Amino acid sequence: MAGRGDGGCVCPSKSAGVFAGHIDRREDAEVLKSLGTSYRALVLGASGALGSAFVEALQGDAACAEVVGLSRNSQPAFHLEDEASMAAAVASLRGTFHLIIDATGSLTLDGQGPEKHMGALNAAQLARAFEVNTIGPALLLKHFMPLLAIEQRSIYAKLSARVGSISDNRKGGWYGYRAAKAALNMVLQTAAIEAARKRPQLVVAAMQPGTVASNLSAPFVPAQDCLIPAQSVAGLLSALDELPAQAAAHFVDYKGAAIPW
């Protein structure tokens, strides 16, 4: 659902079950090998198209002991515009996690799509883009990153977008979304530097999921040129598995290729 901030980059939220606590797993295959056995995963924005696909993929990982999914519809719930709800959600959780995926964010907000030219810029729409795609995720990072393991390998991954790359911007347009994602990437880079001092085995990653088939992507990209959520998620999890811990964030796409900042 556009404008609510619980989906992926170009993916609307879909009507998904509320995930909280332990989720029954299928144990189909190994999905993540680098986190060892019995790792715990947390997905933020679990009711979105990509968020729910992450939950489903992690359910199938025999090494994943527990998957917790939170969204604006879960119990407890959180809202990107409400920091108190984030703090309350964290307070309800118990134990340490090894993987946190933030699948929140939105391209279309309050019925407004991205600006095509500078004449379309307005303060309210710009502020809203930053609220959902930068400020909310930054506050999620503030509250949820401390839940990650300190002495073991852990991963904090956030859906970003290639259009947030300054050096890769060759088409222009999409002012608010581009700027908000670029700012998000800086937040992740800065957090990675700080967090590495306490968590030397931490991986922080900004992830480009590709263009996923959805109602929101339809006006921009033909369906035959899009990925389905499961394809994107499989690629992103594989990429995360290969990333080394370092005192800097990674910026990668669903194929595992590095994206310039």
C-alpha positions in Angstrom: 0.0 0.0 0.0 1.7 3.1 -1.2 2.6 5.8 1.2 2.6 3.7 4.4 6.3 2.9 4.4 6.2 -0.8 5.0 7.2 -2.1 1.6 10.4 -2.3 -0.5 11.8 0.2 -2.9 9.2 -0.2 -5.6 7.0 -2.8 -4.0 3.6 -2.1 -2.5 2.7 -3.8 0.8 0.7 -6.9 0.2 -1.9 -8.4 2.5 0.3 -10.8 4.5 0.0 -12.5 7.8 1.3 -10.8 11.0 4.5 -12.3 12.1 5.6 -12.1 15.7 7.7 -14.5 17.7 8.7 -18.0 16.4 7.5 -18.8 12.9 7.1 -22.4 11.7 9.9 -23.2 9.3 9.9 -25.5 6.3 13.7 -26.2 6.5 14.0 -26.8 2.8 17.6 -25.9 2.4 20.5 -23.8 3.6 20.0 -20.2 2.8 22.6 -18.4 4.8 25.8 -20.3 5.7 27.9 -17.5 7.2 25.8 -17.1 10.3 26.3 -20.7 11.5 23.6 -22.8 12.9 20.7 -21.7 15.1 20.8 -18.0 14.1 17.9 -15.7 14.8 16.5 -13.3 12.2 14.3 -10.2 12.5 12.5 -8.7 9.5 11.2 -5.1 9.8 8.5 -4.3 7.3 7.4 -8.0 7.2 4.0 -7.3 5.7 5.5 -5.8 2.5 6.1 -7.7 -0.7 9.8 -8.0 -0.2 9.5 -8.2 3.6 7.2 -11.2 3.5 9.4 -12.8 0.9 12.4 -12.5 3.2 10.4 -14.1 6.0 9.4 -17.0 3.7 12.9 -17.5 2.5 14.3 -17.5 6.1 11.6 -20.0 7.1 13.1 -22.4 4.7 16.6 -22.1 6.1 17.4 -25.1 8.3 20.0 -23.1 10.1 17.6 -20.4 11.2 16.3 -21.1 14.6 13.7 -18.3 14.7 12.3 -15.7 12.4 10.6 -12.7 13.9 8.6 -10.3 11.6 7.4 -6.9 12.6 5.4 -4.3 10.7 2.7 -1.7 11.3 0.2 -4.6 11.4 2.0 -6.9 13.8 1.7 -7.3 17.5 3.7 -5.4 18.6 3.5 -3.0 15.8 5.8 -0.1 14.8 5.3 2.9 12.6 8.1 4.7 10.7 6.6 8.0 11.8 6.4 7.1 15.5 9.7 6.5 17.3 7.9 5.6 20.5 6.4 2.6 18.7 9.8 1.4 17.7 11.1 1.6 21.3 8.1 -0.3 22.5 8.6 -3.0 19.9 12.2 -3.5 20.9 11.2 -3.7 24.6 8.9 -6.6 23.7 11.7 -8.7 22.1 13.9 -11.1 24.0 17.3 -12.4 23.2 20.0 -11.7 20.6 19.6 -11.6 16.8 22.2 -12.4 14.2 20.4 -11.0 11.1 18.2 -7.9 10.9 16.6 -6.9 7.6 14.9 -3.6 7.3 12.5 -3.9 4.3 10.7 -0.6 4.9 10.4 2.3 2.5 8.3 3.6 -0.3 8.5 5.2 -3.7 5.0 6.5 -4.0 3.8 8.4 -1.0 0.3 9.7 -0.2 -0.6 9.0 -3.9 2.3 11.1 -5.2 4.9 9.5 -7.4 8.5 10.7 -7.8 9.1 14.2 -9.3 10.1 14.1 -13.0 11.5 17.7 -13.1 12.5 20.4 -10.6 9.3 22.3 -11.2 7.4 19.6 -9.5 9.3 20.0 -6.2 7.4 20.9 -3.1 8.4 21.0 0.5 5.7 18.7 1.8 6.5 15.9 -0.6 10.3 16.2 0.0 9.8 16.1 3.7 7.6 13.0 3.4 10.2 11.2 1.2 12.8 11.8 3.9 10.4 10.8 6.7 9.7 7.4 5.2 13.0 6.6 3.4 15.6 8.2 5.7 14.4 9.3 9.1 12.3 6.3 9.9 14.9 3.8 8.9 17.6 5.8 10.8 15.5 5.5 13.9 14.9 1.8 13.3 18.6 1.4 13.1 19.1 3.3 16.4 16.6 1.1 18.3 17.1 -2.4 16.7 20.9 -2.6 15.9 21.7 -3.0 19.6 19.9 -6.3 19.5 22.6 -7.8 17.2 25.2 -10.3 18.6 28.4 -8.7 19.7 30.9 -11.6 19.7 29.5 -13.4 16.6 29.1 -12.5 12.9 25.9 -10.5 12.5 24.2 -8.6 9.6 22.2 -5.4 9.5 20.8 -5.1 6.0 18.6 -2.2 4.7 16.7 -2.0 1.4 18.1 1.0 -0.5 18.0 1.8 -4.2 20.5 2.3 -7.0 19.0 5.7 -7.6 20.5 6.7 -4.2 24.0 6.5 -5.8 25.3 10.0 -6.5 28.0 8.9 -8.9 25.6 6.6 -10.8 23.0 9.3 -11.4 22.9 9.8 -15.2 19.2 10.3 -15.8 18.1 12.9 -13.2 14.6 13.2 -12.0 13.1 11.5 -8.9 14.5 14.3 -6.7 13.1 13.4 -3.3 13.5 9.7 -3.6 17.0 9.9 -4.9 18.0 12.4 -2.2 16.3 10.4 0.6 18.1 7.2 -0.4 21.4 8.9 -0.8 21.0 10.3 2.8 20.0 6.8 4.0 23.2 5.4 2.5 25.2 8.0 4.4 23.4 7.0 7.6 24.3 3.3 7.1 27.9 4.2 6.3 28.2 6.3 9.4 26.5 3.6 11.6 28.8 0.9 10.2 31.9 2.9 11.3 30.6 3.4 14.8 29.1 -0.1 15.3 32.3 -1.8 14.2 34.1 -0.5 17.4 31.8 -2.8 19.5 30.8 -5.4 16.9 33.9 -6.2 14.8 32.1 -9.0 13.1 29.2 -6.9 12.0 28.2 -6.5 8.3 26.1 -3.4 7.4 24.7 -3.4 3.9 22.6 -1.1 1.7 20.8 -3.4 -0.7 19.4 -2.7 -4.2 16.6 -5.3 -4.7 16.2 -4.6 -8.4 12.8 -3.6 -9.9 10.3 -6.0 -8.5 7.0 -6.6 -10.3 4.2 -4.7 -8.6 1.5 -2.1 -9.1 4.0 0.6 -8.2 6.6 -0.5 -10.7 4.1 -1.0 -13.5 4.1 2.7 -14.6 7.9 2.7 -14.9 9.0 -0.8 -16.0 7.2 -3.5 -18.1 6.3 -6.5 -16.0 8.4 -8.8 -18.2 11.4 -6.8 -17.2 10.8 -7.1 -13.5 11.8 -9.7 -10.8 9.3 -11.5 -8.6 10.0 -10.9 -4.9 11.3 -14.4 -4.3 14.0 -13.9 -7.0 15.1 -10.6 -5.6 15.3 -12.0 -2.0 17.2 -15.1 -3.0 19.8 -12.9 -4.7 20.1 -10.5 -1.8 20.5 -13.2 0.8 23.2 -14.9 -1.3 25.0 -11.5 -1.6 24.8 -10.9 2.2 26.2 -14.3 2.9 29.4 -13.4 1.0 30.0 -9.9 2.4 32.9 -9.5 4.8 32.7 -7.7 8.1 34.3 -4.3 7.9 34.2 -0.8 9.5 32.2 0.5 6.5 28.9 -0.3 4.9 28.5 -2.3 1.7 26.3 -1.1 -1.2 25.3 -4.1 -3.3 22.6 -5.3 -5.7 20.6 -8.5 -5.8 23.3 -10.1 -8.0 26.0 -9.3 -5.4 27.7 -6.6 -7.5 29.0 -3.6 -5.7 27.3 -0.2 -6.5 29.3 3.0 -6.3 28.2 5.4 -3.7 
